[in-house]
Amino acid sequence: MTPTVFITGATSGFGQACARRFAAAGWSLVLTGRRAERLHALADELGTQARVLPLVLDVRDRAAMEQAIGQLPPAFSTLRGLINNAGLALGTAPAAQCSLDDWDTMVDTNIKGLLYSTRLLLPRLIAHGAGAGIVNLGSIAGNWPYPGSHVYGASKAFVRQFSLNLRCDLQGTGVRVTNLEPGLCESEFSQVRFAGDQARYDALYAGARAIQPEDIAETIFWILNQPAHININSLELMPVSQSWSNFAVERA
């Protein structure tokens, strides 16, 4: 049976790269995204390689998620993989200066959207059984604090703990759960965070040899194709150019 993977946030970055990687391997794809034109263009591109079902959805919209997932056609109804990729960071200002609207958006997308897709698709993953898997896109920001990370980092710490807790609840089902925690990656993610400021984007990645979306897609493909008795609990990865800095000390 052709395996099926459900990918949220498929219209750019990691999600788009994952769609291309899994399509090249012959997997059937259920792809979600808010931008209809981009989503349908990707579905048309990959339709020559694999069966593709595009769903124009915002993961924050619980009712829309319930309706779309409840009406998945039989050919896409049993899933082997779920890639919870939809997520974002907004702004880098200190907590006392940032926008509450931005905080709401990050919580609604990074936490609640991930919860909706996971809960609604769990029965389909459990129906597949051994070999099925969930990959949640966490971040090193969920493990390591830095200025301006506040709600974004906290939301990724939630993803980390939720992933570990899911492992407990899914024991005996054969369904695996991985929290993938990338460091510096070059993608549209940073353009969104910097509100389209191309100069800041270019400065962030200049000379850094950052991780690329294709690197993440290859890693996720590897995770979901491990032998059915292997679970990668969490995987943190950075470019070689990135490491940790000293603790900050305020001096009188």
Salt bridges, closest charged atoms under 4 A:
GLU45 OE2 - ARG20 NE 2.86
ASP58 OD2 - ARG60 NH2 2.74
GLU66 OE2 - ARG62 NE 3.16
ASP108 OD1 - LYS112 NZ 3.57
GLU181 OE2 - ARG160 NH1 2.63
GLU188 OE2 - ARG35 NH1 2.84
GLU188 OE1 - ARG38 NH1 2.97
GLU218 OE1 - ARG21 NE 2.85
